Amino acid sequence: MNETHEKTQAEIQSLYDELQAYLNSTIASPEQEHLYQKCDQLGEKLIDFRIALIGNNSILNQANIADLDTLLVEVTAARSNIQKDVSALKTVSQVASLIDKVLEKLIKIV
């Protein structure tokens, strides 16, 4: 497992943890249901990513470093928005959109 893979996994885990903490601290509204679904999908992809790392999966080894760097940028942007005031519907929508981008990148890589 190389440094880029480790950093990517750590950042995705951090995003998932922060999103989960936010969702656990709020009362679910209909607007946030989409965010709950995205959190579940992110958790599933995080598990896939970890399995690929443990198995030294050739897909990850062949993944373009630029793809992983782009994924890290998306994860960082999503985490940044979660750390801001996520109670506003606009922000929740932005977070969901950024998590969609993270999921799209993860699906391509894993």
C-alpha positions in Angstrom: 0.0 0.0 0.0 1.5 3.3 -1.0 1.4 6.7 0.7 -1.3 8.0 -1.7 -3.6 5.1 -1.0 -3.1 5.5 2.7 -3.8 9.2 2.6 -6.9 8.7 0.4 -8.3 6.0 2.7 -7.7 8.2 5.8 -9.4 11.2 4.2 -12.4 9.2 3.1 -12.7 7.7 6.6 -12.5 11.2 8.1 -15.2 12.4 5.7 -17.4 9.5 6.6 -16.9 10.0 10.3 -17.7 13.7 10.2 -20.8 13.1 8.1 -21.9 10.4 10.5 -21.3 12.6 13.5 -23.3 15.4 11.9 -26.2 13.1 11.0 -26.2 11.6 14.5 -26.4 15.0 16.0 -29.4 16.2 14.0 -33.0 15.3 13.8 -33.7 13.9 10.3 -35.7 16.1 8.0 -37.0 15.1 4.6 -34.4 17.3 3.0 -31.7 15.3 4.8 -32.8 11.9 3.7 -30.7 12.1 0.6 -27.7 12.9 2.8 -28.4 9.8 4.9 -28.4 7.7 1.7 -25.2 9.2 0.6 -23.6 8.5 3.9 -24.6 4.8 3.6 -23.2 4.7 0.1 -20.0 6.3 1.2 -19.6 3.8 4.0 -20.0 0.9 1.5 -17.4 2.4 -0.9 -15.0 3.0 2.0 -15.3 -0.7 2.8 -14.6 -1.6 -0.9 -11.6 0.7 -0.9 -10.2 -0.9 2.3 -10.7 -4.4 0.9 -8.9 -3.3 -2.3 -6.0 -1.9 -0.2 -5.7 -5.0 2.0 -5.7 -7.2 -1.1 -3.2 -5.0 -2.8 -5.8 -4.8 -5.5 -4.4 -4.3 -9.0 -7.2 -1.8 -9.7 -5.8 0.5 -7.1 -2.3 -0.1 -8.3 -3.3 0.9 -11.8 -5.4 3.8 -10.7 -4.0 7.0 -12.0 -2.4 9.1 -9.3 -4.2 12.1 -10.8 -7.5 10.3 -10.2 -6.6 9.7 -6.6 -5.5 13.4 -6.2 -8.8 14.5 -7.7 -10.6 12.2 -5.3 -8.7 13.8 -2.4 -9.7 17.3 -3.5 -13.4 16.2 -3.6 -13.1 14.6 -0.2 -11.5 17.7 1.3 -14.2 20.0 -0.2 -17.0 17.8 1.2 -15.3 17.7 4.7 -14.9 21.5 4.6 -18.6 22.0 3.9 -19.6 19.6 6.7 -17.4 21.5 9.1 -19.3 24.7 8.2 -22.9 25.3 9.3 -24.6 22.3 7.8 -28.0 23.1 9.2 -28.8 25.3 6.3 -30.6 23.4 3.5 -28.3 25.0 0.9 -25.3 23.7 2.6 -26.8 20.2 3.1 -27.5 20.2 -0.6 -23.9 21.2 -1.4 -22.5 18.5 0.9 -24.7 15.9 -0.8 -23.5 17.1 -4.2 -19.9 16.9 -3.1 -20.4 13.4 -1.7 -21.9 12.4 -5.0 -18.7 13.5 -6.7 -16.6 11.5 -4.1 -18.8 8.4 -4.8 -18.4 8.8 -8.6 -14.6 8.9 -8.2 -14.5 6.0 -5.8 -16.7 3.9 -8.2 -14.3 4.5 -11.0 -11.3 3.5 -8.9 -12.6 0.6 -6.8 
